Amino acid sequence: MHDHPTHGSHDHQHGEGCGHTAIRHQGHTDYLHDGHLHHAHGDHTDEHVISVGQANRDECTPSHACGGHAQGHAHGPACGHDGVPHGDHVDYLVGGHLHHPHGGHCDDHGKLELA
């Protein structure tokens, strides 16, 4: 029995060179996979979420302009950017930081450390 969220029936083995973006998270490496943040743990795969906090805030930043994509780019499941679970929503990894589509602009929800 697991006392934390897990991803059921996950046959893929995450690791170096597996094809998924690796993120340093809470002292270990997680992998972005289809909008999930996976961590191989024992005989199962944990579902992780980037917590809202000092490093990864959940606030509106309408003046954010990183140049990581064209103006008017619409983030979504097939936009070309990895989806990242952040708090109670999904952000998109662009140029090493989290973009959150909101009100016709992208909010900056902080940096992530790539592994």
C-alpha positions, 0 to 999 in steps of 0.5 A: 500500500502506498501513502502517496499519489502514484501513476498506475500501470506505468510501463516506461522506465524513466532514466538518463536518455529515456527521452523525457525532460529531467527536472531536479525536484526535492533532492532527486530527479523527476521526469516530465511525461505527458503533463505529469511529473514522474519519480521512479520509486521502488516498484512504482512511479510516484506522481509529483507536483511542483509546490506553490511557494517562494521559488514557484509562485502562483501570481499574475505577471502580465509584464513577463516577456521572456522571448521563449515563444512567439507572441500569441503562442497558445500553450496546451497539450500539443504546443511543443512545451512540456506540461508541468503540474504546479499547485492545482494547475498545469504550467508549461516549461519554456526556457527553464521557467514555468509559463502559465497561460492567463488572460491573454498573456503568460505568467512567470511561475518561476524557474525549474532546475533541469537535470 
